[in-house]
Amino acid sequence: MAKPPLKTCVLIPAYKEEAHIAAVVREVLDYCPDVIVIDDGSPDDTDKAAAAAGATVLEHVHNQGKGAALQTGFDYAREQGYDLALTMDADGQHAPSDIPAFLQAYERTHSPVLVGNRMGNVADMPRLRRFVNRFMSDLLSRVMGQHVPDSQCGFRLYHRSAFPEGLPDTASRRFAAESEILLRLSLQGRKIGAVTIQTIYGDEKSKVNPLTDTFRFFRMLRRFRKIKKEFLAQ
């Protein structure tokens, strides 16, 4: 008897993405029927545009950060019984046409976490972004004890066994949260795989603040080293 298909959704955290979100949702729907947009307190019509395009919309009253929006999405996916959840950015930097590559890689490897890898084709990636991605990926890989070539990529697939639980109060709520999720999963002994994806840069403006978010990243990393030390001492 053939196994039933895995129930799959796509989670898209969004903040002030009225200009891009509808097109992203419509294209994702070509590859997955269940698209969940988490509107993180946007002051514009991101929520209305996403809903009109066919997404289920979860809303934060106030902006809480990408990490918090992702957690809201994972909590919803768990409650609704999804087996797999893909995460994507709302600004069009991730190609929905790469979704089948993630699903095929999961069927082949059954890795509970798969992270998109843009580093095989960096010609179109801004030089500063390329340097930061490589530096942070190398640093995180050493801490985790396994190689993740593009740890800063938000295009990922998670099996429900690896859906992040409610984060502790000390956990990152903004962009450093995606790195912290990988660190915490590695501490649980989870294998983290990679999937080659397209590198897309258009007219979108990054919401990453180079100074503030780099500081938050290293603060998160310092905190995690302490957590890891305590865990290994048990």
C-alpha positions, -999 to +999 in steps of 0.1 A: +000+000+000+014+034-010+021+058+018-002+089+020+015+121+009+030+142+037+009+172+047+030+202+038+027+240+043+048+270+035+054+296+062+061+332+051+069+358+078+062+392+065+067+428+076+058+457+053+057+435+022+026+448+005+045+454-027+058+418-030+036+394-010+008+388-034+031+377-062+051+355-039+019+338-025+005+332-060+037+316-072+040+294-041+005+282-046+016+266-078+038+242-057+020+239-024-018+245-017-013+256+019+005+290+023+005+307+057+017+343+059+025+356+093+020+394+092+044+407+119+025+439+128+028+456+094+015+491+092+006+487+055-018+463+038+005+432+038-022+412+054-050+421+029-027+415-001-017+381+012-053+370+020-065+382-014-038+362-031-050+330-014-029+327+018-040+320+053-029+350+073-019+350+110-014+384+125+008+400+152-008+432+166+027+446+171+060+440+153+079+413+172+106+403+148+112+375+123+120+349+149+087+355+167+068+354+134+084+321+125+075+306+160+039+317+154+040+298+121+055+267+135+030+266+164+002+268+138+017+241+116+020+218+147-016+225+158-029+218+122-010+185+119+014+194+091+042+169+086+065+193+067+069+231+068+089+251+044+099+286+054+104+314+028+111+351+028+083+375+016+103+398-006+108+375-036+144+365-029+134+329-028+122+311-059+091+290-053+102+268-082+129+254-058+102+239-035+102+206-054+140+203-048+134+205-011+107+179-012+128+155-034+158+160-010+136+151+020+123+120+003+159+110-006+176+118+027+148+121+054+169+148+069+147+166+095+161+200+085+172+212+050+186+246+045+188+263+011+223+269-002+230+299-025+268+298-021+274+277-052+264+306-074+273+339-058+279+361-089+247+380-083+251+382-045+263+416-032+299+413-021+293+423+015+264+398+018+286+371+004+314+378+029+290+379+059+272+347+048+304+328+045+319+341+077+288+334+098+282+300+081+318+289+088+315+301+124+282+284+131+293+252+114+323+250+138+300+255+168+275+230+156+300+204+146+285+199+111+288+218+079+260+241+068+272+261+038+246+289+039+233+291+075+219+326+069+194+314+042+158+315+054+145+291+027+143+259+046+123+227+051+116+213+086+100+179+095+075+182+123+099+164+146+122+194+143+096+222+145+110+246+170+091+245+203+081+277+221+114+296+225+126+306+260+124+342+270+161+346+265+160+334+229+164+356+198+133+371+184+147+388+153+171+378+125+195+359+148+166+335+156+172+315+124+208+308+134+197+300+170+172+275+157+200+256+139+222+257+169+195+243+192+186+216+167+223+206+164+225+204+202+196+178+200+218+158+176+197+167+145+213+162+111+210+194+090+212+190+053+215+214+024+196+220-009+211+240-038+188+269-047+187+299-069+203+332-059+179+361-065+185+398-058+161+424-072+147+457-060+139+445-025+155+464+004+170+442+031+155+446+066+188+434+082+206+462+101+243+454+096+254+468+129+225+460+152+218+425+138+255+416+138+256+426+175+225+405+182+241+375+163+272+375+185+252+380+216+231+350+207+262+330+199+278+339+232+246+328+250+244+296+231+280+286+239+270+288+276+239+267+270+260+241+251+285+239+279+258+234+305+241+207+282+274+188+277+281+189+314+249+170+323 
